[in-house]
Amino acid sequence: MIELGKYQKLTVVKQTDFGVYLSQAKNSDERVLLPVKQVPENTKPGDELKVFIYRDSDDRLIATTNTPKLTLGETGVLKVNDVTKIGAFLDWGLERDLFLPFREQTEKVKPGKEYLVALYIDKSKRLAATMKVYKYLKIAGDYEKDDEVEGIIYEINENIGAFVAIDNEYHGLIPAREMHESLHAGDKIKGRVTEVREDGKLNISIHEKAYIRMAADGEKILKVIEEYDGVLPYNDKASPEIIYRDFQMSKAAFKRAVGGLFKERKIDITDTGIKIIK
């Protein structure tokens, strides 16, 4: 059986001016065309070729000796070539771009940006891409707590967090409590493992450990206060929105850093503001 979306070794059973026909067996009625520009030099009937099977613009099965960036059931990071009224089209290394329907997008994609997708067969028996890759990812292998990791965000749930594919293939999550900045599908992140859960999935922080982060946050706060001529016109009771506007950090992180600066006698906190101690 010739299988869509997979590599197969097929035998050349007929040569024509426009290519060669391939089949699993010499007498089989199931054949697929390998276009002439794809046919290796000196190919003849009886030769076995490794090809990838997809569909051409007329929805006919077609073979190629080119290498796609992902095969059926695999995940990969692909660039958006175009967005149209019916969906997006992705560069996956073949002549015909891969279709990403709107219903399979976890957020609206942008031309030129890369996203993690999986290759599947839709209800019309065509190959298509989906950003809903959760079921295609694997349980973490040899990762341990505090390991540094890289990944790509594929979906955001404001109540749960940012779903991340670690190394593009393993389950990861940046919990909502860790999301102190604007994150989107397609964003590539670096972080560390904070927990290897019982189910093998990873919780990830994109922030440094608390004591390192607190010191960095403290330096940032001092720099901003200096820009206010040494006096910040509000204290640690300011609203989270104002704090994020000025410091791009959560109110909890701001209070921790301010507390640390106060203990070190670098600042003084009053009802009306925060002042650097000279």
C-alpha positions in Angstrom: 0.0 0.0 0.0 1.3 3.4 -0.9 1.1 5.6 2.2 0.6 9.3 2.2 3.0 11.5 4.3 5.6 8.8 4.6 8.9 7.7 3.1 8.7 4.4 1.1 10.9 2.3 -1.0 9.2 1.7 -4.3 10.1 0.0 -7.5 10.3 1.6 -10.9 7.7 -0.2 -13.1 7.3 2.1 -16.0 9.3 5.0 -17.7 7.7 7.8 -19.6 8.7 11.2 -21.0 7.3 13.0 -18.0 8.7 10.7 -15.3 8.6 7.2 -13.9 5.8 5.2 -12.2 6.6 3.5 -9.0 4.9 0.6 -7.2 5.4 -1.8 -4.4 4.9 -4.8 -6.8 5.5 -5.2 -10.5 1.9 -6.3 -11.2 0.2 -3.9 -8.8 -2.4 -1.5 -10.1 -1.4 1.0 -7.4 1.2 3.3 -8.8 2.5 6.8 -8.2 4.3 9.2 -10.5 7.8 10.5 -9.8 8.1 13.6 -12.0 11.0 13.6 -14.5 12.9 16.4 -12.8 13.0 14.2 -9.6 14.2 11.0 -11.3 17.8 10.2 -10.4 20.2 9.9 -13.4 20.4 6.4 -15.1 17.2 5.2 -13.3 15.7 2.2 -15.1 12.7 -0.2 -14.6 13.3 -2.6 -11.6 15.3 0.0 -9.7 14.2 0.7 -6.1 13.9 4.3 -5.0 13.3 5.9 -1.6 10.6 8.6 -2.0 8.2 10.7 0.0 4.5 10.6 -0.9 2.3 13.7 -0.8 -0.4 15.2 -3.1 0.1 17.6 -6.0 -2.0 20.7 -6.8 -4.7 18.4 -8.4 -4.8 16.3 -5.2 -3.2 13.3 -6.9 -0.7 11.2 -5.1 2.8 12.1 -6.2 6.3 11.0 -5.2 9.4 13.2 -4.6 13.0 12.5 -3.9 13.2 15.9 -2.1 13.3 15.9 1.7 10.4 17.3 3.6 11.0 19.0 7.0 8.6 16.7 8.7 6.7 13.5 8.0 3.3 12.2 9.1 2.9 12.4 12.9 6.2 14.4 13.4 6.5 17.8 14.8 8.8 20.6 13.4 9.3 24.3 13.3 8.2 25.8 10.0 8.1 29.3 8.6 4.9 30.9 7.3 5.2 31.8 3.7 1.7 33.3 3.3 -1.6 33.9 5.0 -4.7 33.9 2.9 -8.5 33.9 3.4 -8.6 30.1 3.9 -5.5 29.7 6.1 -1.7 29.8 6.1 0.9 28.1 3.9 4.1 26.9 5.4 7.5 26.2 3.9 8.2 22.5 4.5 10.9 21.9 1.9 8.8 20.7 -1.0 7.5 22.5 -4.1 4.0 22.8 -2.8 3.6 24.6 0.5 1.9 22.9 3.5 -1.6 24.1 4.4 -2.3 25.3 8.0 -6.1 25.8 8.4 -7.4 28.6 10.6 -9.1 26.0 12.8 -5.7 24.3 13.5 -4.1 27.6 14.6 -3.7 28.2 18.4 -3.4 31.9 17.6 -3.4 33.9 14.4 0.0 33.3 12.6 2.1 35.9 10.9 4.0 35.7 7.6 7.7 35.2 8.1 7.4 33.9 11.6 8.2 30.3 12.6 5.8 28.0 14.5 5.8 24.5 15.8 3.4 22.2 13.9 2.6 18.6 13.4 1.8 16.9 10.1 -1.6 15.0 9.9 -4.1 13.8 7.3 -7.3 15.8 7.3 -10.9 14.6 6.7 -10.4 15.1 2.9 -7.4 12.7 3.0 -4.9 15.6 2.4 -1.8 16.4 4.3 -2.1 19.5 6.5 -0.4 21.1 9.5 -1.7 21.7 13.0 -0.4 23.9 15.8 -2.4 21.7 18.3 0.6 19.5 18.9 -0.1 18.4 22.5 -0.9 14.8 21.5 2.2 14.5 19.3 4.7 15.4 21.9 6.7 13.0 24.0 7.1 12.5 27.8 10.5 14.0 28.9 13.5 11.8 28.8 16.5 12.3 31.0 15.7 15.9 32.1 16.3 16.8 35.8 15.4 19.7 38.0 17.5 22.8 37.3 18.5 21.6 33.8 18.8 24.4 31.3 16.5 23.9 28.3 15.3 25.5 25.1 11.9 25.2 23.4 9.2 26.9 21.5 5.7 28.0 22.7 2.9 26.4 20.8 -0.2 27.5 22.8 -1.2 30.0 25.5 -3.8 29.3 28.2 -4.1 32.3 30.5 -5.4 30.1 33.3 -2.8 27.3 33.0 0.2 28.9 31.3 2.3 28.7 28.2 2.6 25.2 26.6 6.2 24.7 25.4 7.7 22.0 23.3 11.2 21.4 24.8 13.7 20.7 22.0 10.6 20.8 19.8 9.4 17.3 21.0 8.9 17.1 24.7 6.0 18.3 27.0 6.8 21.5 28.9 4.7 24.1 30.6 5.5 27.6 31.9 2.9 27.9 34.7 0.7 31.0 34.6 2.3 32.3 37.8 5.6 32.5 35.9 4.2 34.5 33.0 5.3 38.0 33.9 5.8 39.0 30.3 3.9 38.9 27.1 4.3 35.5 25.4 2.9 34.1 22.1 2.9 31.0 20.1 6.0 30.8 18.0 8.2 32.4 20.7 11.4 30.6 21.4 12.4 30.4 25.0 15.4 29.5 27.2 14.6 28.4 30.7 15.3 25.8 33.4 13.4 22.9 34.7 11.7 23.7 38.1 9.9 20.3 38.3 9.8 17.0 36.7 6.2 16.0 37.3 5.0 12.5 38.1 3.6 12.1 34.6 7.0 13.0 33.1 6.1 16.4 31.9 8.2 19.4 32.8 7.4 22.7 34.5 9.7 25.4 33.2 10.8 28.8 34.5 12.1 31.4 32.1 13.4 33.4 35.1 16.6 33.0 37.1 16.5 31.5 40.6 14.9 33.8 43.1 18.0 35.1 44.8 19.8 35.8 41.5 16.7 37.3 40.0 16.0 39.5 43.1 19.5 41.0 42.8 19.0 41.7 39.1 15.6 43.2 39.8 17.1 45.4 42.6 19.7 46.8 40.2 16.9 47.5 37.7 14.8 49.3 40.3 17.8 51.5 41.4 18.5 52.5 37.9 14.8 53.5 37.3 14.8 55.5 40.6 17.9 57.3 39.5 16.0 58.3 36.4 13.4 59.8 38.7 16.2 62.0 40.2 16.6 59.6 43.1 13.0 59.5 44.3 10.3 57.2 42.9 6.9 58.9 43.3 5.2 55.8 44.6 6.0 52.9 47.0 5.6 49.1 47.1 1.8 49.5 47.5 1.5 50.8 43.9 -0.8 48.9 41.5 0.6 45.9 39.5 -0.2 47.8 36.3 2.0 50.8 37.3 4.8 48.5 38.5 4.8 46.5 35.2 4.7 49.7 33.2 7.9 51.0 34.8 9.8 47.8 35.6 8.3 45.0 33.4 8.1 42.8 36.5 5.3 41.4 38.7 4.3 43.2 41.9 5.5 40.2 43.9 9.0 40.4 42.3 9.0 44.2 42.8 8.2 43.9 46.5 10.9 41.2 47.0 13.5 43.3 45.3 12.5 46.5 47.2 12.6 44.6 50.5 16.1 43.4 49.7 17.2 46.9 48.9 15.7 48.2 52.1 17.5 45.6 54.2 20.8 46.6 52.5 20.1 50.2 53.4 20.2 51.3 49.8 16.7 52.8 49.8 14.2 54.3 52.2 10.5 53.7 51.9 8.0 56.4 52.9 4.2 56.8 52.4 4.8 58.9 49.3 7.7 57.1 47.6 11.0 55.3 47.5 14.2 57.3 47.9 17.8 56.2 47.2 20.0 56.6 50.3 23.2 58.4 49.3 
